[in-house]
Amino acid sequence: MNNFGIIVAENEEYKAIIDVLEKINIKKIYDLEFVLGIINNVNIVLVKSGVGKVNAARTTQILIDNFDIDFILNVGSAGSINDRSEE
């Protein structure tokens, strides 16, 4: 079975995913809380990185170093994009 890492920046994204996780187990590493669970028979490791590329990079490395992850999904990466069509 594949293991998916999901990295989110904000609480809204975190809550949306944690609400559908089953069989939750929490592992704390450094100041991060990794939530292990299952969605549709797929192993998930969910973590909230905080905002910014440095936080995302740091969290991604800790995720890779500590879990057997096959795929990583970064949720919410386009939150600051402007819609230039309104100008």
C-alpha positions as CSV (number, residue, x, y, z in Angstrom):
1,M,0.0,0.0,0.0
2,N,1.3,3.5,-0.9
3,N,2.0,6.0,1.8
4,F,1.0,9.6,1.1
5,G,2.3,12.7,2.9
6,I,0.0,15.7,3.0
7,I,1.5,19.0,4.0
8,V,-0.8,22.0,4.6
9,A,-0.1,25.5,5.6
10,E,-3.3,26.7,7.3
11,N,-5.8,25.4,9.9
12,E,-8.7,25.4,7.4
13,E,-6.9,22.9,5.1
14,Y,-5.8,20.9,8.1
15,K,-9.3,20.6,9.5
16,A,-10.8,19.6,6.1
17,I,-8.4,16.7,5.8
18,I,-8.3,15.5,9.4
19,D,-12.2,15.3,9.4
20,V,-12.0,12.5,6.8
21,L,-9.1,10.5,8.4
22,E,-9.8,7.2,10.0
23,K,-7.7,5.4,12.7
24,I,-5.8,8.4,13.8
25,N,-2.5,8.2,15.6
26,I,-0.4,11.3,16.4
27,K,3.4,11.4,16.4
28,K,5.2,14.6,17.5
29,I,8.6,15.3,16.0
30,Y,10.4,18.6,16.9
31,D,7.6,21.1,17.1
32,L,5.4,19.4,14.4
33,E,2.4,17.1,14.9
34,F,2.2,14.3,12.4
35,V,-1.2,12.7,12.1
36,L,-1.2,9.2,10.8
37,G,-4.5,7.8,9.4
38,I,-6.3,6.2,6.5
39,I,-8.4,7.7,3.7
40,N,-10.0,5.1,1.3
41,N,-7.5,2.4,2.3
42,V,-4.5,4.7,1.7
43,N,-2.0,5.4,4.5
44,I,-1.8,9.2,5.1
45,V,0.6,11.3,7.1
46,L,-0.8,14.8,7.6
47,V,1.2,17.7,8.9
48,K,0.7,21.4,9.2
49,S,3.9,23.3,8.2
50,G,2.8,26.9,8.6
51,V,3.1,29.6,6.0
52,G,6.2,30.1,3.8
53,K,8.6,28.2,1.7
54,V,11.1,27.7,4.5
55,N,8.5,26.1,6.7
56,A,7.3,23.9,3.8
57,A,10.8,22.8,3.0
58,R,11.7,22.1,6.6
59,T,8.5,20.1,7.2
60,T,8.9,18.2,4.0
61,Q,12.4,17.1,5.0
62,I,11.3,16.0,8.4
63,L,8.4,14.0,6.8
64,I,10.8,12.3,4.4
65,D,13.3,11.5,7.1
66,N,10.9,10.0,9.6
67,F,8.2,8.2,7.5
68,D,8.2,5.8,4.5
69,I,6.5,8.2,2.1
70,D,5.9,7.4,-1.5
71,F,4.1,10.6,-2.5
72,I,3.9,14.1,-1.1
73,L,0.9,16.5,-1.7
74,N,1.3,20.1,-0.7
75,V,-2.2,21.6,-0.2
76,G,-2.9,25.3,-0.3
77,S,0.3,26.5,-2.1
78,A,-1.5,29.1,-4.3
79,G,-3.2,31.1,-1.5
80,S,-1.4,34.3,-2.4
81,I,-1.9,34.4,-6.1
82,N,-3.6,37.5,-7.4
83,D,-6.3,37.5,-10.1
84,R,-4.8,40.1,-12.5
85,S,-8.0,40.2,-14.6
86,E,-9.5,42.5,-12.0
87,E,-7.0,45.3,-12.7
